[in-house]
């Protein structure tokens, strides 16, 4: 490993061992550098890298702290990575979505509260009203699925699926569907998902979500 990676590993060890808990403030730079046997410049590089990974955060005037280490923090980088993928690799991500999203939707059907269902319906209604406005369709489509997965109560699953959804890819698909006059079919797939959630039918919800992801995958395979 490079010296910087070794320094990163040393700080991660402090966190993994519990010596530095979520929300804890790091010791002063000079003290931490001496404790870890690192030069101050090397320590700064390691801290900057861990800030980029959302493991640490710098609060101006207060110091450097360990983040909450919650999935929504640590998995933020997934979405940024997905946005850079191209071609067959992007199709691999869609396959991952096909493996997880239908099962997650089924789980949501068994756990969704009336309030959560109402939030899903709000975004479905907004998609209906959006007509051919791709920007609005894209926004409410993402929010629709985010609310569905949030109903599972599994924060790791929510963060992961939100990351692999790929906002740019989603917008590209909506542009294509609108241009092909196929947006109505995709909207109907969202309605099918909502209907299954509304009656708490996990099997039907899983099938409807699978159909929806397959539509996205089919479009991408034809147009990439």
GROMACS elastic network, one bead per residue, 0.5 to 0.9 nm:
[ bonds ]
;  ai    aj funct       b0    kb
    1     4     6  0.79403   500
    1     5     6  0.58033   500
    1     6     6  0.61372   500
    2     5     6  0.51723   500
    2     6     6  0.62442   500
    2     7     6  0.86734   500
    3     6     6  0.50072   500
    3     7     6  0.62206   500
    3     8     6  0.86586   500
    3    42     6  0.74961   500
    4     7     6  0.50308   500
    4     8     6  0.62124   500
    4     9     6  0.86096   500
    4    42     6  0.61300   500
    4    43     6  0.77718   500
    4    45     6  0.65772   500
    4    46     6  0.57524   500
    4    49     6  0.88519   500
    5     9     6  0.60963   500
    5    10     6  0.86203   500
    5    46     6  0.71938   500
    6     9     6  0.50054   500
    6    10     6  0.62728   500
    6    11     6  0.88681   500
    6    46     6  0.85620   500
    7    10     6  0.51034   500
    7    11     6  0.64935   500
    7    12     6  0.86675   500
    7    36     6  0.80333   500
    7    38     6  0.72458   500
    7    42     6  0.70705   500
    7    43     6  0.64913   500
    7    45     6  0.84605   500
    7    46     6  0.57606   500
    7    47     6  0.87106   500
    8    11     6  0.53367   500
    8    12     6  0.61819   500
    8    13     6  0.86452   500
    8    43     6  0.81375   500
    8    45     6  0.85425   500
    8    47     6  0.73264   500
    8    49     6  0.76035   500
    8    50     6  0.71204   500
    9    12     6  0.50090   500
    9    13     6  0.61209   500
    9    14     6  0.88127   500
    9    46     6  0.87196   500
   10    13     6  0.50985   500
   10    14     6  0.66218   500
   10    36     6  0.70693   500
   11    14     6  0.51637   500
   11    15     6  0.66075   500
   11    16     6  0.87798   500
   11    20     6  0.88419   500
   11    36     6  0.82136   500
   11    46     6  0.80914   500
   11    47     6  0.83749   500
   11    50     6  0.88546   500
   12    15     6  0.50644   500
   12    16     6  0.60232   500
   12    17     6  0.84453   500
   12    50     6  0.87516   500
   12    55     6  0.86689   500
   13    16     6  0.50006   500
   13    17     6  0.58667   500
   13    18     6  0.84307   500
   13    19     6  0.85167   500
   13    20     6  0.89847   500
   14    17     6  0.53537   500
   14    18     6  0.63932   500
   14    19     6  0.52248   500
   14    20     6  0.56185   500
   14    21     6  0.86726   500
   15    18     6  0.52092   500
   15    19     6  0.59276   500
   15    21     6  0.61962   500
   15    22     6  0.79337   500
   15    66     6  0.81248   500
   16    19     6  0.76366   500
   16    20     6  0.78106   500
   16    21     6  0.84888   500
   17    20     6  0.75588   500
   17    21     6  0.88189   500
   18    21     6  0.54714   500
   18    22     6  0.87140   500
   20    23     6  0.83081   500
   20    24     6  0.58901   500
   20    25     6  0.78422   500
   20    26     6  0.75604   500
   20    66     6  0.73414   500
   21    24     6  0.52800   500
   21    25     6  0.86604   500
   21    66     6  0.70211   500
   21    67     6  0.89302   500
   21    68     6  0.87004   500
   22    25     6  0.88792   500
   22    65     6  0.81025   500
   22    66     6  0.52669   500
   22    67     6  0.56615   500
   22    69     6  0.61523   500
   22    70     6  0.88947   500
   23    56     6  0.89720   500
   23    65     6  0.58941   500
   23    67     6  0.54083   500
   23    68     6  0.57286   500
   23    69     6  0.84872   500
   24    64     6  0.86208   500
   24    65     6  0.54758   500
   24    66     6  0.53956   500
   24    67     6  0.79546   500
   25    28     6  0.89361   500
   25    62     6  0.87911   500
   25    63     6  0.69446   500
   25    64     6  0.58490   500
   25    66     6  0.64468   500
   26    29     6  0.80155   500
   26    32     6  0.76276   500
   26    63     6  0.74098   500
   26    64     6  0.56866   500
   26    65     6  0.56754   500
   26    66     6  0.73545   500
   27    30     6  0.82324   500
   27    31     6  0.62674   500
   27    32     6  0.56075   500
   27    63     6  0.87288   500
   27    64     6  0.83616   500
   28    31     6  0.53546   500
   28    32     6  0.61113   500
   28    33     6  0.85198   500
   28    63     6  0.80377   500
   28    64     6  0.87338   500
   29    32     6  0.52460   500
   29    33     6  0.59859   500
   29    34     6  0.85565   500
   29    40     6  0.69500   500
   29    43     6  0.77502   500
   29    44     6  0.81856   500
   30    33     6  0.52040   500
   30    34     6  0.62403   500
   30    35     6  0.86503   500
   30    39     6  0.87622   500
   30    40     6  0.67274   500
   31    34     6  0.52431   500
   31    35     6  0.61770   500
   31    36     6  0.87318   500
   32    36     6  0.61338   500
   32    37     6  0.83115   500
   32    38     6  0.82614   500
   32    40     6  0.87653   500
   32    43     6  0.82734   500
   33    36     6  0.52899   500
   33    37     6  0.58091   500
   33    39     6  0.60229   500
   33    40     6  0.57897   500
   33    42     6  0.85870   500
   33    43     6  0.62963   500
   34    38     6  0.62944   500
   34    39     6  0.77980   500
   34    40     6  0.85755   500
   35    38     6  0.78393   500
   36    39     6  0.89115   500
   36    43     6  0.88932   500
   38    41     6  0.83383   500
   38    42     6  0.64684   500
   38    43     6  0.62959   500
   39    42     6  0.52675   500
   39    43     6  0.62112   500
   39    44     6  0.87323   500
   40    44     6  0.61798   500
   40    45     6  0.87237   500
   41    44     6  0.51032   500
   41    45     6  0.63876   500
   41    46     6  0.87739   500
   42    45     6  0.51468   500
   42    46     6  0.63242   500
   42    47     6  0.86885   500
   43    46     6  0.50835   500
   43    47     6  0.61464   500
   43    48     6  0.85974   500
   44    47     6  0.50608   500
   44    48     6  0.61045   500
   44    49     6  0.85957   500
   45    48     6  0.51447   500
   45    49     6  0.62564   500
   45    50     6  0.87203   500
   46    49     6  0.51376   500
   46    50     6  0.62534   500
   46    51     6  0.86194   500
   47    50     6  0.50828   500
   47    51     6  0.60915   500
   47    52     6  0.86383   500
   47    56     6  0.71582   500
   47    57     6  0.87960   500
   47    64     6  0.85080   500
   48    51     6  0.50489   500
   48    52     6  0.63368   500
   48    53     6  0.87565   500
   48    56     6  0.83253   500
   48    57     6  0.89541   500
   49    52     6  0.51144   500
   49    53     6  0.64117   500
   49    54     6  0.88331   500
   49    55     6  0.88938   500
   49    56     6  0.87974   500
   50    54     6  0.62443   500
   50    55     6  0.52506   500
   50    56     6  0.55220   500
   50    57     6  0.81610   500
   51    55     6  0.57528   500
   51    57     6  0.53485   500
   51    58     6  0.74185   500
   51    67     6  0.89485   500
   52    55     6  0.76272   500
   52    56     6  0.79451   500
   52    57     6  0.85782   500
   52    77     6  0.87465   500
   53    56     6  0.75500   500
   53    73     6  0.84913   500
   53    74     6  0.66989   500
   53    75     6  0.85874   500
   53    76     6  0.81757   500
   53    77     6  0.71041   500
   54    57     6  0.67274   500
   54    66     6  0.86364   500
   54    67     6  0.67690   500
   54    69     6  0.78681   500
   54    73     6  0.58261   500
   54    74     6  0.56415   500
   54    75     6  0.84445   500
   54    76     6  0.77563   500
   54    77     6  0.84875   500
   55    65     6  0.86878   500
   55    66     6  0.60339   500
   55    67     6  0.55308   500
   55    68     6  0.80969   500
   55    69     6  0.64127   500
   55    73     6  0.76873   500
   55    74     6  0.66467   500
   56    64     6  0.67729   500
   56    65     6  0.55631   500
   56    67     6  0.52306   500
   56    68     6  0.88842   500
   56    69     6  0.87691   500
   57    63     6  0.85866   500
   57    64     6  0.57081   500
   57    65     6  0.53635   500
   57    66     6  0.63019   500
   57    67     6  0.60572   500
   58    61     6  0.89177   500
   58    62     6  0.79060   500
   58    63     6  0.59354   500
   58    65     6  0.63347   500
   58    66     6  0.88937   500
   59    62     6  0.53469   500
   59    63     6  0.54503   500
   59    64     6  0.60823   500
   59    65     6  0.75095   500
   60    63     6  0.63811   500
   60    64     6  0.83810   500
   62    65     6  0.88138   500
   66    69     6  0.75203   500
   67    70     6  0.79085   500
   67    73     6  0.75973   500
   67    74     6  0.88772   500
   68    71     6  0.88448   500
   68    73     6  0.72852   500
   68    74     6  0.89432   500
   69    72     6  0.81689   500
   69    73     6  0.61270   500
   69    74     6  0.61371   500
   70    73     6  0.53778   500
   70    74     6  0.63611   500
   70    75     6  0.85094   500
   70   155     6  0.81325   500
   70   156     6  0.82186   500
   71    74     6  0.51380   500
   71    75     6  0.55625   500
   71    76     6  0.80691   500
   71   155     6  0.62814   500
   71   156     6  0.51474   500
   71   157     6  0.85612   500
   71   158     6  0.85184   500
   71   159     6  0.61357   500
   71   160     6  0.81295   500
   72    75     6  0.56774   500
   72    76     6  0.62065   500
   72   155     6  0.71377   500
   72   156     6  0.72822   500
   72   158     6  0.80835   500
   72   159     6  0.52684   500
   72   160     6  0.83785   500
   73    76     6  0.57019   500
   73    77     6  0.86678   500
   73   159     6  0.85289   500
   74    77     6  0.72184   500
   74    78     6  0.88950   500
   74   159     6  0.88594   500
   75    78     6  0.56128   500
   75    79     6  0.79694   500
   75   156     6  0.81750   500
   75   159     6  0.62171   500
   75   160     6  0.65252   500
   75   163     6  0.74172   500
   76    79     6  0.61485   500
   76    80     6  0.73196   500
   76   159     6  0.74152   500
   76   160     6  0.84240   500
   76   163     6  0.68530   500
   77    80     6  0.51975   500
   77    81     6  0.62355   500
   77    82     6  0.87045   500
   77   163     6  0.76972   500
   78    81     6  0.51890   500
   78    82     6  0.62166   500
   78    83     6  0.87726   500
   78   159     6  0.87085   500
   78   160     6  0.71621   500
   78   162     6  0.87100   500
   78   163     6  0.50658   500
   78   164     6  0.65776   500
   79    82     6  0.51145   500
   79    83     6  0.63332   500
   79   160     6  0.83668   500
   79   162     6  0.72924   500
   79   164     6  0.57759   500
   79   165     6  0.75390   500
   79   166     6  0.62067   500
   79   167     6  0.81992   500
   80    83     6  0.53299   500
   80    84     6  0.70075   500
   80   163     6  0.76426   500
   80   166     6  0.83541   500
   81    84     6  0.54535   500
   81    85     6  0.69119   500
   81   163     6  0.85655   500
   81   164     6  0.86762   500
   82    85     6  0.53082   500
   82    86     6  0.87150   500
   82    90     6  0.75108   500
   82    93     6  0.77751   500
   82   163     6  0.72929   500
   82   164     6  0.60751   500
   82   165     6  0.80910   500
   82   166     6  0.60107   500
   83    86     6  0.84231   500
   83    90     6  0.89708   500
   83   164     6  0.87027   500
   83   166     6  0.59432   500
   83   167     6  0.74583   500
   83   168     6  0.64973   500
   83   169     6  0.75894   500
   84    90     6  0.88583   500
   85    88     6  0.86760   500
   85    89     6  0.61734   500
   85    90     6  0.53679   500
   85    93     6  0.87709   500
   86    89     6  0.58064   500
   86    90     6  0.51543   500
   86    91     6  0.82144   500
   86   224     6  0.85539   500
   87    90     6  0.54183   500
   87    91     6  0.66751   500
   87   221     6  0.89810   500
   87   224     6  0.62674   500
   88    92     6  0.63801   500
   88    93     6  0.89124   500
   88   221     6  0.87623   500
   88   224     6  0.85126   500
   89    92     6  0.50220   500
   89    93     6  0.66758   500
   89    94     6  0.89707   500
   90    93     6  0.51477   500
   90    94     6  0.65693   500
   90    95     6  0.88298   500
   90   169     6  0.89233   500
   91    95     6  0.63093   500
   91    96     6  0.87348   500
   91   217     6  0.72454   500
   91   220     6  0.74973   500
   91   221     6  0.74160   500
   92    96     6  0.63985   500
   92    97     6  0.87467   500
   93    97     6  0.63034   500
   93    98     6  0.86379   500
   93   164     6  0.66321   500
   93   165     6  0.84086   500
   94    98     6  0.61469   500
   94    99     6  0.86776   500
   94   164     6  0.79153   500
   94   165     6  0.80057   500
   94   213     6  0.78627   500
   94   214     6  0.89225   500
   94   216     6  0.81251   500
   94   217     6  0.63349   500
   95    99     6  0.63047   500
   95   100     6  0.88245   500
   95   213     6  0.88993   500
   95   217     6  0.78354   500
   96    99     6  0.51123   500
   96   100     6  0.63962   500
   96   101     6  0.84277   500
   96   164     6  0.82006   500
   97   100     6  0.52607   500
   97   101     6  0.54897   500
   97   102     6  0.82688   500
   97   161     6  0.70266   500
   97   164     6  0.70160   500
   97   165     6  0.73557   500
   97   213     6  0.75023   500
   98   101     6  0.58123   500
   98   102     6  0.66559   500
   98   103     6  0.88556   500
   98   209     6  0.86111   500
   98   210     6  0.66016   500
   98   213     6  0.59410   500
   98   214     6  0.73255   500
   98   217     6  0.85865   500
   99   102     6  0.69649   500
   99   103     6  0.73827   500
   99   210     6  0.87203   500
  100   103     6  0.55498   500
  100   104     6  0.60805   500
  100   105     6  0.86703   500
  100   157     6  0.85764   500
  100   161     6  0.77973   500
  101   105     6  0.60299   500
  101   106     6  0.86098   500
  101   149     6  0.80257   500
  101   161     6  0.72358   500
  101   206     6  0.82098   500
  101   209     6  0.69802   500
  101   210     6  0.76365   500
  101   213     6  0.80253   500
  102   105     6  0.50238   500
  102   106     6  0.62860   500
  102   107     6  0.87041   500
  102   205     6  0.73811   500
  102   207     6  0.69411   500
  102   208     6  0.77401   500
  102   210     6  0.52398   500
  102   211     6  0.88114   500
  102   212     6  0.89850   500
  102   213     6  0.81239   500
  103   106     6  0.50780   500
  103   107     6  0.63146   500
  103   108     6  0.86621   500
  103   202     6  0.86915   500
  103   205     6  0.86616   500
  103   206     6  0.58176   500
  103   209     6  0.84034   500
  103   210     6  0.86522   500
  104   107     6  0.50095   500
  104   108     6  0.61595   500
  104   109     6  0.87085   500
  104   148     6  0.83871   500
  104   149     6  0.62899   500
  104   152     6  0.68712   500
  104   157     6  0.78976   500
  104   158     6  0.89595   500
  104   206     6  0.78203   500
  105   109     6  0.62910   500
  105   110     6  0.89545   500
  105   145     6  0.88062   500
  105   148     6  0.65630   500
  105   149     6  0.64069   500
  105   151     6  0.87038   500
  105   152     6  0.78469   500
  105   193     6  0.82674   500
  105   197     6  0.82283   500
  105   202     6  0.74752   500
  105   205     6  0.60592   500
  105   206     6  0.57687   500
  105   208     6  0.89336   500
  105   209     6  0.67171   500
  106   109     6  0.51331   500
  106   110     6  0.68197   500
  106   152     6  0.88403   500
  106   197     6  0.81982   500
  106   200     6  0.87131   500
  106   201     6  0.76010   500
  106   203     6  0.62753   500
  106   204     6  0.77408   500
  106   205     6  0.52843   500
  106   207     6  0.85111   500
  106   209     6  0.84611   500
  107   110     6  0.53954   500
  107   111     6  0.65366   500
  107   112     6  0.85681   500
  107   149     6  0.84827   500
  107   151     6  0.82190   500
  107   152     6  0.58207   500
  107   202     6  0.65830   500
  107   205     6  0.88089   500
  107   206     6  0.84815   500
  108   111     6  0.50905   500
  108   112     6  0.54622   500
  108   148     6  0.62644   500
  108   149     6  0.63360   500
  108   150     6  0.77599   500
  108   151     6  0.51038   500
  108   153     6  0.81331   500
  108   197     6  0.75094   500
  108   200     6  0.85387   500
  108   202     6  0.77283   500
  108   205     6  0.86281   500
  109   112     6  0.56547   500
  109   148     6  0.84009   500
  109   151     6  0.80597   500
  109   152     6  0.81478   500
  109   196     6  0.73076   500
  109   198     6  0.76997   500
  109   199     6  0.79878   500
  109   201     6  0.61374   500
  109   202     6  0.51513   500
  109   203     6  0.87889   500
  109   205     6  0.67045   500
  109   206     6  0.87713   500
  110   152     6  0.82332   500
  110   197     6  0.80841   500
  110   200     6  0.57177   500
  110   201     6  0.73304   500
  110   202     6  0.62004   500
  111   151     6  0.63242   500
  111   152     6  0.61202   500
  111   153     6  0.79420   500
  111   200     6  0.82336   500
  112   115     6  0.81277   500
  112   116     6  0.60399   500
  112   117     6  0.64183   500
  112   148     6  0.80206   500
  112   150     6  0.88811   500
  112   151     6  0.51594   500
  112   152     6  0.71621   500
  112   153     6  0.89604   500
  112   197     6  0.76055   500
  112   198     6  0.87267   500
  112   200     6  0.79032   500
  113   116     6  0.51692   500
  113   117     6  0.61958   500
  113   118     6  0.86236   500
  113   151     6  0.75223   500
  114   117     6  0.50303   500
  114   118     6  0.61552   500
  114   119     6  0.87653   500
  114   198     6  0.86121   500
  115   118     6  0.50621   500
  115   119     6  0.64423   500
  115   120     6  0.88571   500
  116   119     6  0.51147   500
  116   120     6  0.64241   500
  116   121     6  0.87436   500
  116   147     6  0.69432   500
  116   148     6  0.77730   500
  116   150     6  0.85017   500
  116   151     6  0.66326   500
  117   120     6  0.50916   500
  117   121     6  0.62676   500
  117   122     6  0.87145   500
  117   147     6  0.83064   500
  117   148     6  0.79762   500
  117   151     6  0.85548   500
  117   194     6  0.80858   500
  117   197     6  0.74486   500
  117   198     6  0.69186   500
  118   121     6  0.50141   500
  118   122     6  0.62144   500
  118   123     6  0.89128   500
  119   122     6  0.50737   500
  119   123     6  0.66770   500
  119   124     6  0.87867   500
  119   144     6  0.79393   500
  119   147     6  0.69227   500
  119   148     6  0.89067   500
  120   123     6  0.54523   500
  120   124     6  0.63384   500
  120   125     6  0.87687   500
  120   143     6  0.79709   500
  120   144     6  0.53419   500
  120   145     6  0.79227   500
  120   146     6  0.87752   500
  120   147     6  0.59644   500
  120   148     6  0.66414   500
  120   194     6  0.74003   500
  121   125     6  0.60108   500
  121   126     6  0.84281   500
  121   144     6  0.79321   500
  121   191     6  0.89873   500
  121   194     6  0.72023   500
  122   125     6  0.52085   500
  122   126     6  0.62092   500
  122   127     6  0.87117   500
  122   140     6  0.88660   500
  122   144     6  0.83018   500
  123   127     6  0.61490   500
  123   128     6  0.86566   500
  123   139     6  0.89284   500
  123   140     6  0.52463   500
  123   141     6  0.71880   500
  123   143     6  0.66945   500
  123   144     6  0.54228   500
  124   127     6  0.50825   500
  124   128     6  0.63875   500
  124   129     6  0.87613   500
  124   140     6  0.72880   500
  124   141     6  0.77500   500
  124   144     6  0.67081   500
  124   187     6  0.81642   500
  124   190     6  0.71495   500
  124   191     6  0.72272   500
  124   194     6  0.80879   500
  125   128     6  0.50796   500
  125   129     6  0.62989   500
  125   130     6  0.86380   500
  126   129     6  0.50186   500
  126   130     6  0.60293   500
  126   136     6  0.79706   500
  126   137     6  0.79551   500
  126   140     6  0.66601   500
  127   130     6  0.50091   500
  127   131     6  0.70439   500
  127   136     6  0.71244   500
  127   137     6  0.54158   500
  127   138     6  0.86146   500
  127   139     6  0.88027   500
  127   140     6  0.60701   500
  127   141     6  0.70719   500
  127   187     6  0.74371   500
  128   131     6  0.60441   500
  128   137     6  0.85043   500
  128   184     6  0.88908   500
  128   187     6  0.73306   500
  129   132     6  0.89948   500
  130   133     6  0.53905   500
  130   134     6  0.78867   500
  130   135     6  0.87542   500
  130   136     6  0.59408   500
  130   137     6  0.60872   500
  131   134     6  0.83110   500
  131   136     6  0.87734   500
  131   137     6  0.78255   500
  131   183     6  0.85234   500
  131   184     6  0.87529   500
  132   135     6  0.88642   500
  132   136     6  0.85472   500
  132   137     6  0.75690   500
  132   175     6  0.89118   500
  132   178     6  0.61591   500
  132   179     6  0.89160   500
  132   183     6  0.77653   500
  133   136     6  0.55376   500
  133   137     6  0.61285   500
  133   138     6  0.85930   500
  133   178     6  0.85764   500
  134   138     6  0.58981   500
  134   139     6  0.84684   500
  134   171     6  0.71039   500
  134   174     6  0.61185   500
  134   175     6  0.61227   500
  134   178     6  0.74695   500
  135   138     6  0.52189   500
  135   139     6  0.62201   500
  135   140     6  0.87507   500
  135   171     6  0.74267   500
  135   174     6  0.87138   500
  135   175     6  0.89977   500
  136   139     6  0.50739   500
  136   140     6  0.61023   500
  136   141     6  0.82220   500
  137   140     6  0.54382   500
  137   141     6  0.57738   500
  137   142     6  0.84842   500
  137   171     6  0.84262   500
  137   174     6  0.73043   500
  138   141     6  0.51402   500
  138   142     6  0.62131   500
  138   143     6  0.86174   500
  138   167     6  0.78696   500
  138   170     6  0.65364   500
  138   171     6  0.56101   500
  138   174     6  0.67203   500
  139   142     6  0.54239   500
  139   143     6  0.62937   500
  139   144     6  0.86426   500
  139   167     6  0.87993   500
  139   171     6  0.87284   500
  140   144     6  0.58049   500
  140   145     6  0.85702   500
  141   144     6  0.50595   500
  141   145     6  0.64467   500
  141   146     6  0.85764   500
  141   170     6  0.85217   500
  141   190     6  0.85673   500
  142   145     6  0.54195   500
  142   146     6  0.60827   500
  142   147     6  0.87023   500
  142   162     6  0.82038   500
  142   165     6  0.80761   500
  142   167     6  0.77657   500
  142   170     6  0.80764   500
  143   147     6  0.61056   500
  143   148     6  0.85487   500
  144   147     6  0.54247   500
  144   148     6  0.63730   500
  144   149     6  0.88876   500
  144   190     6  0.85186   500
  145   149     6  0.61760   500
  145   150     6  0.84088   500
  145   162     6  0.83357   500
  146   149     6  0.53388   500
  146   150     6  0.59895   500
  146   151     6  0.87075   500
  146   158     6  0.71291   500
  146   161     6  0.83480   500
  146   162     6  0.66583   500
  147   151     6  0.63754   500
  148   151     6  0.54026   500
  148   152     6  0.74601   500
  148   194     6  0.89911   500
  148   197     6  0.87144   500
  149   152     6  0.55394   500
  149   153     6  0.78095   500
  149   154     6  0.79746   500
  149   155     6  0.88555   500
  149   157     6  0.75083   500
  149   158     6  0.55995   500
  149   161     6  0.80029   500
  149   162     6  0.86748   500
  150   153     6  0.57157   500
  150   154     6  0.69410   500
  150   155     6  0.71619   500
  150   157     6  0.84046   500
  150   158     6  0.58031   500
  151   154     6  0.79125   500
  151   158     6  0.89752   500
  152   155     6  0.81913   500
  152   157     6  0.82760   500
  152   158     6  0.80801   500
  153   157     6  0.86386   500
  153   158     6  0.82263   500
  154   157     6  0.54141   500
  154   158     6  0.62641   500
  154   159     6  0.87773   500
  155   159     6  0.60859   500
  155   160     6  0.84898   500
  156   159     6  0.52361   500
  156   160     6  0.60788   500
  156   161     6  0.85603   500
  157   160     6  0.51656   500
  157   161     6  0.60266   500
  157   162     6  0.83311   500
  158   161     6  0.54046   500
  158   162     6  0.59550   500
  158   163     6  0.84720   500
  159   162     6  0.51985   500
  159   163     6  0.61463   500
  159   164     6  0.88315   500
  160   163     6  0.51236   500
  160   164     6  0.63529   500
  160   165     6  0.86585   500
  161   164     6  0.52016   500
  161   165     6  0.60000   500
  162   165     6  0.53574   500
  162   166     6  0.76319   500
  163   166     6  0.63759   500
  163   167     6  0.86907   500
  164   167     6  0.87842   500
  165   168     6  0.89331   500
  165   169     6  0.77123   500
  165   170     6  0.71806   500
  166   169     6  0.52768   500
  166   170     6  0.61011   500
  166   171     6  0.86878   500
  167   170     6  0.50061   500
  167   171     6  0.61719   500
  167   172     6  0.85666   500
  168   171     6  0.51439   500
  168   172     6  0.61508   500
  168   173     6  0.86816   500
  169   172     6  0.50026   500
  169   173     6  0.62020   500
  169   174     6  0.86471   500
  169   220     6  0.88907   500
  170   173     6  0.52218   500
  170   174     6  0.62781   500
  170   175     6  0.87046   500
  170   216     6  0.85702   500
  171   174     6  0.51097   500
  171   175     6  0.61584   500
  171   176     6  0.86224   500
  172   175     6  0.51683   500
  172   176     6  0.63068   500
  172   177     6  0.87013   500
  173   176     6  0.50590   500
  173   177     6  0.60884   500
  173   178     6  0.85653   500
  173   216     6  0.70270   500
  173   219     6  0.72281   500
  173   220     6  0.73467   500
  174   177     6  0.50083   500
  174   178     6  0.60128   500
  174   179     6  0.84023   500
  174   183     6  0.72049   500
  175   178     6  0.53074   500
  175   179     6  0.61195   500
  175   180     6  0.85393   500
  176   179     6  0.51056   500
  176   180     6  0.60078   500
  176   181     6  0.84171   500
  176   182     6  0.83144   500
  176   183     6  0.86500   500
  176   219     6  0.82655   500
  176   223     6  0.87811   500
  177   181     6  0.59141   500
  177   183     6  0.50077   500
  177   184     6  0.86071   500
  177   185     6  0.89458   500
  177   186     6  0.81179   500
  177   219     6  0.83990   500
  178   182     6  0.59621   500
  178   183     6  0.51758   500
  178   184     6  0.84834   500
  179   182     6  0.76319   500
  179   183     6  0.84424   500
  180   183     6  0.77680   500
  181   184     6  0.73153   500
  181   185     6  0.88258   500
  182   185     6  0.55511   500
  182   186     6  0.68958   500
  182   187     6  0.89790   500
  183   186     6  0.51843   500
  183   187     6  0.61758   500
  183   188     6  0.86280   500
  184   187     6  0.50173   500
  184   188     6  0.61734   500
  184   189     6  0.87275   500
  185   188     6  0.50312   500
  185   189     6  0.64412   500
  185   190     6  0.89437   500
  186   189     6  0.50043   500
  186   190     6  0.65698   500
  186   191     6  0.87812   500
  186   212     6  0.70710   500
  186   215     6  0.77008   500
  186   216     6  0.89058   500
  187   190     6  0.51022   500
  187   191     6  0.63407   500
  187   192     6  0.87259   500
  188   192     6  0.62156   500
  188   193     6  0.87100   500
  189   192     6  0.50164   500
  189   193     6  0.63602   500
  189   194     6  0.87123   500
  189   208     6  0.66719   500
  189   209     6  0.77625   500
  189   211     6  0.73677   500
  189   212     6  0.57750   500
  190   193     6  0.50706   500
  190   194     6  0.62254   500
  190   195     6  0.86190   500
  190   208     6  0.80517   500
  190   209     6  0.81299   500
  190   212     6  0.74791   500
  191   194     6  0.50357   500
  191   195     6  0.60791   500
  191   196     6  0.86415   500
  192   195     6  0.51091   500
  192   196     6  0.62982   500
  192   197     6  0.86551   500
  192   204     6  0.86348   500
  192   205     6  0.77837   500
  192   208     6  0.59892   500
  192   209     6  0.83994   500
  193   196     6  0.53009   500
  193   197     6  0.62784   500
  193   198     6  0.86474   500
  193   204     6  0.79094   500
  193   205     6  0.54564   500
  193   206     6  0.81318   500
  193   207     6  0.84696   500
  193   208     6  0.52844   500
  193   209     6  0.61741   500
  193   212     6  0.85887   500
  194   197     6  0.50197   500
  194   198     6  0.60059   500
  194   199     6  0.88122   500
  194   205     6  0.78761   500
  194   208     6  0.89994   500
  195   198     6  0.50330   500
  195   199     6  0.65953   500
  195   200     6  0.86498   500
  195   201     6  0.87773   500
  195   204     6  0.89344   500
  195   205     6  0.80792   500
  196   199     6  0.54931   500
  196   200     6  0.61213   500
  196   201     6  0.52872   500
  196   202     6  0.71975   500
  196   203     6  0.83684   500
  196   204     6  0.56402   500
  196   206     6  0.86386   500
  196   208     6  0.78023   500
  197   201     6  0.62270   500
  197   202     6  0.73681   500
  197   204     6  0.83672   500
  197   205     6  0.61435   500
  198   201     6  0.78418   500
  199   202     6  0.88773   500
  200   204     6  0.87841   500
  200   205     6  0.81047   500
  201   204     6  0.54393   500
  201   205     6  0.60720   500
  201   206     6  0.86532   500
  202   205     6  0.50112   500
  202   206     6  0.60904   500
  202   207     6  0.86320   500
  203   206     6  0.51843   500
  203   207     6  0.62995   500
  203   208     6  0.86911   500
  204   207     6  0.50936   500
  204   208     6  0.61013   500
  204   209     6  0.85519   500
  205   208     6  0.51490   500
  205   209     6  0.61068   500
  205   210     6  0.85103   500
  206   209     6  0.51897   500
  206   210     6  0.60864   500
  206   211     6  0.86671   500
  207   210     6  0.50616   500
  207   211     6  0.62512   500
  207   212     6  0.86899   500
  208   211     6  0.51713   500
  208   212     6  0.63118   500
  208   213     6  0.88340   500
  209   212     6  0.50130   500
  209   213     6  0.62248   500
  209   214     6  0.85034   500
  210   213     6  0.52604   500
  210   214     6  0.60777   500
  210   215     6  0.86700   500
  211   214     6  0.50990   500
  211   215     6  0.63332   500
  211   216     6  0.89728   500
  212   215     6  0.51996   500
  212   216     6  0.66924   500
  212   217     6  0.88662   500
  213   216     6  0.51686   500
  213   217     6  0.62247   500
  213   218     6  0.85904   500
  214   218     6  0.59364   500
  214   219     6  0.84813   500
  215   218     6  0.51661   500
  215   219     6  0.62070   500
  215   220     6  0.86566   500
  216   219     6  0.52390   500
  216   220     6  0.62244   500
  216   221     6  0.86692   500
  217   220     6  0.51400   500
  217   221     6  0.61156   500
  217   222     6  0.86191   500
  218   221     6  0.52222   500
  218   222     6  0.62843   500
  218   223     6  0.87371   500
  219   222     6  0.52138   500
  219   223     6  0.62034   500
  219   224     6  0.84277   500
  220   223     6  0.51458   500
  220   224     6  0.55445   500
  221   224     6  0.58216   500
